[in-house]
Amino acid sequence: MEEKQPKHIGIIMDGNRRWAKERKLDAKLGHSQGAKTLEKIVKFANKIEIEYLTVYAFSTENWKRSKEEVGALMLLLQNYLDDFSKRADTENIKIKMIGDIETLSEGLQKSINNAIKRTENNTGLTFNVAFNYGGRAEIVNAVKKIAMQVKNNELEIHQIDENTISNNIYTSGQPDPDLIIRTSGEIRTSGFLTWQSVYSEFYFTNKLWPDFNEEDFLEAIEEYKRRNRKFGGK
């Protein structure tokens, strides 16, 4: 593939509820349709040799939604992982989770761990699912880990630098996202990959996530290729 193709793409999958509302459907049907869109995009990203894809599935703020909707999202993720991990394995896709997983239900944690274990040796697309994730919470968690390293005399304070932070966040060992896509017309990051996205290119589209397709994904990549990334230089 071309050298300028992004190695790592992030997606803020927005618009499931609006998609359902426009069709006078229950919100959970919008999320279900969004899950189908996600599977198509993941497979396509792997096909065109994107190395990393990170999607914002459930933020730490999403707990404020109705108990019914949150419950439906939890069940949807569990079923999605149980089902998709089998197909992902045959397609050489590696599934990883980023976020605070330990606070989730035992059943959901089991499905998450099974999906990770089943696909851990795959060498194609690394598919990061950001679930119960918040960018500030991720940084706070990294700071706690670093503080513990200092306390245990594993690290000196003067040794702490940007690499120290990067090595203690959820995406440690992965490149920062080159491109971040957000659907539904909203123009903000909503705490997605806060540390990692400082030099990411952003692409915003009015399309609601359930309507997003492979052609839209390619258009975002083509727009990325047209940009001149300077990383603070001239």
C-alpha positions in Angstrom: 0.0 0.0 0.0 1.1 3.7 -0.3 3.5 5.0 2.3 1.1 7.8 3.2 -1.7 5.4 4.1 -2.5 5.8 7.8 -1.3 3.0 10.0 -3.7 3.8 12.8 -7.3 5.1 12.4 -9.6 6.0 15.3 -13.4 6.3 14.9 -15.9 8.0 17.1 -19.0 6.1 16.1 -21.7 8.7 16.7 -25.3 8.8 15.6 -26.9 5.4 16.5 -29.6 6.9 18.7 -30.3 9.7 16.2 -30.5 7.1 13.4 -33.1 5.2 15.4 -35.1 8.3 16.4 -35.4 9.4 12.7 -37.0 6.0 12.0 -39.1 6.0 15.1 -37.3 3.0 16.4 -36.0 2.1 19.9 -32.4 3.3 20.6 -31.2 -0.3 21.0 -32.0 -1.0 17.3 -29.8 1.9 16.3 -27.0 0.4 18.4 -27.6 -3.0 16.8 -27.4 -1.5 13.3 -24.3 0.4 14.3 -22.7 -2.9 15.4 -23.3 -4.3 11.9 -21.7 -1.2 10.4 -18.7 -1.7 12.7 -18.2 -5.3 11.6 -18.2 -4.2 7.9 -15.6 -1.4 8.6 -13.4 -3.7 10.6 -13.3 -6.3 7.9 -12.6 -3.7 5.2 -9.9 -2.0 7.3 -8.1 -5.4 7.5 -8.6 -6.0 3.8 -6.9 -2.7 2.8 -4.1 -3.4 5.3 -4.7 -0.7 8.0 -2.6 -1.9 10.9 -4.6 -0.5 13.9 -8.3 0.5 14.2 -9.6 2.0 17.5 -13.3 2.6 18.0 -15.1 4.5 20.7 -17.8 2.1 21.8 -18.8 3.3 25.3 -17.4 6.2 27.2 -17.2 6.6 31.0 -19.9 9.3 30.6 -22.3 6.9 28.8 -23.3 5.5 32.2 -25.5 8.6 32.6 -27.9 7.2 29.9 -31.0 5.3 30.9 -30.5 2.0 32.7 -32.4 0.2 29.9 -30.1 1.6 27.1 -26.9 0.9 29.1 -28.1 -2.7 29.7 -28.8 -3.1 26.0 -25.3 -1.8 25.1 -23.7 -4.2 27.6 -25.6 -7.1 26.2 -24.8 -6.0 22.6 -21.1 -5.9 23.3 -21.1 -9.3 24.9 -23.0 -10.9 22.1 -20.9 -9.0 19.5 -17.6 -10.2 21.1 -18.8 -13.8 21.4 -19.9 -13.9 17.8 -17.4 -11.6 16.0 -14.3 -13.0 17.8 -14.8 -16.3 15.9 -14.9 -14.6 12.5 -12.1 -12.2 13.5 -9.9 -15.2 14.3 -10.4 -16.7 10.9 -9.6 -13.4 9.3 -6.4 -12.9 11.3 -7.7 -9.9 13.2 -6.5 -9.2 16.8 -9.0 -7.9 19.3 -7.9 -5.7 22.2 -9.9 -3.7 24.7 -9.0 -0.3 26.1 -10.7 1.2 29.1 -11.7 0.3 32.7 -12.8 -3.3 32.1 -12.6 -4.4 35.8 -15.8 -2.6 36.7 -17.9 -4.4 34.1 -20.0 -7.5 34.9 -18.4 -10.9 35.3 -20.1 -12.2 32.2 -18.9 -9.3 30.0 -15.4 -9.5 31.4 -15.3 -13.2 30.5 -16.4 -12.5 26.9 -13.8 -9.7 26.6 -11.0 -12.0 27.9 -12.1 -14.8 25.7 -12.1 -12.6 22.6 -8.6 -11.2 23.5 -7.2 -14.7 24.2 -8.7 -16.3 21.0 -7.2 -13.6 18.7 -4.0 -12.7 20.6 -1.7 -14.4 18.1 -3.2 -13.0 15.0 -1.0 -10.7 12.9 -3.5 -8.7 10.8 -5.4 -5.7 11.9 -5.3 -4.8 15.6 -8.8 -3.9 16.5 -9.0 -1.8 19.7 -12.4 -1.4 21.3 -12.6 1.5 23.7 -15.2 0.5 26.2 -15.8 2.2 29.5 -13.1 4.6 28.3 -12.3 8.2 28.9 -9.2 10.1 27.8 -8.7 11.9 31.1 -9.4 8.7 33.1 -6.7 7.0 31.0 -4.2 9.6 31.8 -5.1 9.5 35.5 -4.7 5.8 35.4 -1.2 6.2 33.8 -0.2 8.7 36.4 -1.1 6.3 39.2 0.9 3.5 37.6 3.9 5.8 37.2 3.5 7.0 40.8 3.6 3.4 42.0 6.8 2.8 40.0 8.4 5.8 41.7 7.2 4.5 45.1 8.6 1.1 44.4 12.0 2.7 43.4 11.5 1.3 39.9 11.7 4.9 38.4 13.3 8.2 39.3 11.2 11.3 39.0 13.7 13.0 36.7 13.3 10.0 34.3 9.6 10.8 33.7 9.0 12.1 30.2 6.5 11.8 27.4 7.6 8.3 26.6 6.9 7.3 30.3 3.3 8.4 29.8 3.0 6.7 26.4 4.3 3.5 27.9 1.7 3.4 30.6 -1.5 4.2 28.7 -3.8 1.6 27.2 -2.3 1.8 23.8 1.3 1.3 24.9 3.3 -0.2 22.1 1.0 1.1 19.4 1.5 4.1 17.2 -0.6 7.2 17.8 -3.6 7.5 15.5 -2.8 9.2 12.2 -6.5 9.8 11.4 -9.6 10.1 13.6 -13.0 10.0 12.0 -16.2 11.2 13.7 -19.6 10.6 12.3 -23.0 12.4 12.8 -21.8 16.0 12.2 -20.5 16.6 15.8 -17.2 18.4 15.8 -15.4 17.5 19.1 -13.3 14.7 20.4 -15.4 13.8 23.5 -12.3 12.6 25.4 -11.3 10.1 22.7 -7.6 9.2 22.8 -6.8 12.5 24.5 -3.0 11.8 24.9 -2.6 10.0 21.6 -4.4 12.4 19.3 -2.3 15.6 19.7 -1.1 15.3 16.1 -3.9 13.3 14.6 -5.7 14.5 11.5 -9.5 14.8 12.0 -12.2 14.0 9.6 -15.8 14.9 10.3 -18.8 13.7 8.4 -22.5 14.4 8.8 -23.4 10.7 8.1 -24.8 8.9 11.0 -22.8 5.9 12.0 -25.3 3.2 10.9 -25.2 4.7 7.4 -21.4 4.9 7.2 -19.9 2.5 4.7 -16.7 1.4 3.0 -16.8 4.2 0.5 -17.0 6.7 3.3 -14.1 5.1 5.0 -12.0 5.3 1.8 -13.0 9.0 1.3 -11.7 9.8 4.8 -8.4 8.1 4.0 -8.2 9.9 0.7 -8.7 13.2 2.5 -6.0 12.3 5.0 -3.6 11.6 2.1 -4.3 15.1 0.7 -3.2 16.8 3.9 0.4 17.9 4.7 1.2 16.8 8.2 3.8 19.1 9.8 4.0 17.8 13.4 4.8 21.3 14.6 7.3 22.0 11.8 7.1 24.6 9.0 
